[in-house]
Amino acid sequence: MTTKQRAYLKGLAMNIDPVFRIGKSSITPEFCEGIREVLEARELIKVGVLNNCADDPKELAQLLAERTGAEVVQVIGKKIVLYRESKTNKKIIL
């Protein structure tokens, strides 16, 4: 992903609310499956990390990206933005 594409996605992500929240149970296989399904439907999602989660948001973002096949657009504080191009429902053109 180029820096221009990343900047474009960051701009789009400013207006969306977190779809998922990571809590004290951290990342489970079911959580990853849910992320995969929503990425297929929306392509760009925001994930919040709750205060009771002891893990580092940057590490969680990398782990989610590996497990879901997505790319990390940005991590700001306790918010993670992920992007994965949809196979059937393309909405964002880069």
Phi, psi and omega in degrees: 000132180279168180293327178292319178296317179298317179296320177298315179294323177299319178298318178293324184288341181299330186264003181252152178264157177300134180270324180235158175228134179265124181250208185291339178279357177060224186257121178250164177301325179293322178299315179297320178297319177297319178298316179302315182296318181289324176298323178295324182279321188248337183073319182236122181225159176242137180239132178263148176248119182286161182294335181278001176271123184277349184280156179284130181302326180292321177292319178297320180298315179296319179296316178297318180298318179295316185284337183251352181077020181263174175245141177280120178277312178195159172229116178237115181060245180248028177241132180242132176246125181240147177225136171213128180295132180283145178278328185242342189229065184287123179243327184254126179253118179263000000 
